[in-house]
């Protein structure tokens, strides 16, 4: 389970979020999720992201080295 605080200082009502596994030796490509947010608000998002591993690899455990890629209004930014 992933928990994110989203602060929306603008007027956007929908954003796309995708986690980034920064320190992984086994790259996981996560599917982005489209999330509804209220304008000028704080939203606590609790969700599960699904991803794909390269063939023949595996991973388990947890990591605090996670970033996020956020797309708002067609502009994508990475936060690591």
N, C-alpha and C positions, 0 to 999 in steps of 0.2 A: 504494500500500500504506500502510495506517495502522497504527501501533503504539501501543498503550496499555498502561500498567501499571495493573492493577486491584487495589486493596487491599481485601480483604473482612474487616472486623473483626467481623462478625456471623455469623449462621447461614444467611443466604440462599445458595441453590444455583443460582439463575437470575436474571439481570438483563437488561434491555433497554437498548441503547446506540444513540444516534443522533448523528452529528456535526452541528455547527452552523457554517455558513460566516459568520463574523462581519462581515468587511469587504467582502463581495462586492457588486458593483453588479448582478450577475445572480443573483438568488436561486435556489439549488438546494435542493430538498426531498429530503433523504436518507431512505431506508427504514431503520427501526430494525432492529437485529439482536438476537436473543435469544442470550445467552452463558451457558454453564455455568461456575460458579465454585465452588471448594471453600470450605467455611466456614473462617474464620480463616486466610486464605492470601493470597499475592500471585500474580497471574496476569499473564503477558505475553501480550497479545492482538495478533496480527498478522492483519489482515483487510482486505478491500476492501469499501467501502460503495458502494451503488448509489443514484443519485438521478435526479430529473427536473428538466429545465430548463423555463422558461416557453417557450411556442411562439415561434419566431422569434429565440431568443437562443442564444448559445454561450459557452463558456468553456474556457480551457486554461491550463496552467501549474500553479503551486503557491502555497501561502500558509501562513504561520506563524500567521495569525490564525484559528485554528480552536478552537471550543468543543465541548462535548459535553453531551448531555442523557441522563441516566441514570434509569431507572425501576426501583425496588426495592420489592417488596411493595405495588404500587399507588400509590406516591408518586414523583412525577417532580420532579427537580431539574436546573437548568441551571448549567453551569460555563463561564464565558467568560473 
